[in-house]
Amino acid sequence: MLIVRPFELINQATEYDVRCSVKGGGPTGQAGAMVHGISKALLLFNEEFKSTLKTEKLTTRDSRSVERKKPGRKKARRSFQFSKR
């Protein structure tokens, strides 16, 4: 459903064939990456789609990334379990 969204917005759902391979992340992140890539590719074909895709925020990259692990911690923020005795 998410992946077809850029095509539905420009009313050309059956005009293009897409072949994509994505690595890493989960299903939602991969779908988001594919939507972003498809939107960028559509802009290369036709610049007139820019206003439509930009209003739906499909051309903007999600800049969030995994926080690094800190020393003395189990994960990035999770501390080791405290033992009273």
C-alpha positions in Angstrom: 0.0 0.0 0.0 2.8 2.4 0.9 4.9 1.6 -2.1 2.2 2.4 -4.6 1.3 5.7 -3.0 3.6 7.9 -5.1 2.1 6.5 -8.3 -1.4 7.0 -7.0 -0.7 10.7 -6.2 0.3 11.4 -9.7 -2.5 9.3 -11.2 -0.1 6.9 -13.0 -0.4 3.7 -11.0 0.0 1.4 -14.1 2.5 3.4 -16.1 5.7 2.3 -14.5 7.3 -1.0 -13.5 9.5 -1.0 -10.4 12.3 -3.4 -9.4 13.9 -2.6 -6.1 16.2 -4.4 -3.6 16.6 -3.0 -0.1 18.8 -4.2 2.8 18.8 -3.6 6.5 16.1 -2.1 8.8 12.6 -3.6 9.2 9.7 -3.9 6.9 8.4 -0.4 7.6 11.8 1.3 7.1 12.4 -0.6 3.9 9.0 0.4 2.6 9.8 4.0 3.5 13.1 3.8 1.7 11.4 2.4 -1.4 8.8 5.2 -1.4 11.6 7.8 -1.1 13.5 6.2 -4.0 10.5 5.9 -6.2 9.6 9.5 -5.6 13.1 10.7 -6.5 13.1 8.5 -9.6 9.7 10.0 -10.7 11.2 13.5 -10.3 14.0 12.5 -12.7 11.3 11.5 -15.3 9.1 14.6 -14.9 9.8 17.7 -12.7 6.0 18.6 -12.7 5.4 15.9 -10.1 7.6 17.8 -7.6 4.8 19.9 -6.0 2.5 17.0 -5.6 5.1 14.7 -4.1 6.6 17.4 -1.9 3.3 18.3 -0.3 2.9 14.7 0.8 6.5 14.7 2.1 7.6 11.8 0.0 10.8 13.4 -1.3 12.1 14.1 2.2 14.6 11.6 3.7 14.0 10.5 7.3 17.2 11.5 8.9 16.8 9.4 12.1 19.5 6.8 12.7 20.5 4.4 15.4 22.1 6.0 18.5 25.6 4.8 19.3 26.3 2.6 22.3 27.9 4.4 25.2 30.7 3.0 27.3 29.5 1.6 30.7 26.0 1.0 29.3 24.3 -2.2 28.1 22.9 -0.4 25.0 22.7 3.3 24.0 20.8 4.4 27.1 19.9 1.1 29.0 22.1 0.7 32.1 23.2 -2.6 33.5 20.8 -4.0 36.2 21.5 -2.6 39.6 22.1 -5.1 42.4 21.6 -4.0 45.9 23.3 -7.0 47.4 
